């Protein structure tokens, strides 16, 4: 048991050195993941609004713009590491709406357009909400003096 405790302490110390890198990678992979859907919305925002209407969204064209703005702003803010907690909450909401209105009826599997990927994104975003952007971020740089 002593060996396990010692090993755990060593691995914890090593792991802690990589926390900020892990948060950076999480932000960048999420930004990449939201880039495609954001660009797709902006290529034909009117068609997205029509699709939202077919899904039964209230104010479908307004919501198409709100989703598109949130996703595009999310890409920018996640890359910069600025406003990370706020944009994470907004993107979690977008994922929740996507899961409940589009993906849930298709089951879990991503290959069937299920809710697997948006759920993973929501969990990753929740991690950023809980831990913040890390040291490799504009937010950390700007708030350095307050620490």
C-alpha positions, -999 to +999 in steps of 0.1 A: +000+000+000+029+023+007+042+019-028+008+029-042+006+060-021+042+070-031+035+064-067+002+083-065+020+113-049+047+113-076+022+110-105+001+138-089+031+161-088+039+153-124+003+157-135-001+190-119+027+204-141+006+196-171-027+211-160-023+244-178-013+226-210-043+203-207-066+233-203-050+250-234-055+218-255-091+215-243-098+251-253-082+246-287-099+214-296-133+228-286-126+259-307-118+237-336-149+217-330-172+247-330-155+264-360-171+241-386-207+244-373-203+282-368-191+287-403-219+264-417-245+286-399-230+318-412-228+305-448-266+304-449-281+318-417-315+321-433-316+284-441-306+276-405-335+298-393-358+279-415-345+246-402-349+259-366-385+267-375-390+231-387-376+219-354-402+241-336-378+266-321-395+298-309-382+328-329-362+305-352-343+332-372-334+351-340-322+318-324-302+310-356-283+343-352-279+338-315-265+303-320-242+314-348-229+344-328-224+323-297-205+296-316-183+321-335-176+341-304-169+308-286-142+299-312-125+333-307-127+335-269-116+298-265-086+303-286-077+335-268-085+321-234-106+351-225-141+351-209-137+313-208-162+307-180-189+328-195-186+315-230-184+279-216-218+284-199-233+298-231-219+270-252-232+244-227-266+259-232-262+256-270-252+220-266-282+212-243-305+227-269-288+207-297-290+175-277-327+179-268-340+191-301-318+173-327-296+145-313-315+128-285-340+110-308-311+094-326-297+077-295-262+080-281-239+070-310-222+098-329-223+077-361-261+079-360-261+117-353-267+109-317-259+131-287-225+116-280-204+145-294-225+174-280-225+156-246-187+153-247-184+190-257-207+200-228-186+180-204-154+195-217-170+230-215-180+223-179-144+214-171-133+248-185-161+265-165-148+248-133-111+253-138-109+284-160-086+289-190-053+281-173-020+300-175-017+299-213-045+324-218-051+361-223-073+361-192-044+348-171-021+375-186-045+403-180-054+393-145-019+386-134-016+417-113-048+409-094-033+376-081 
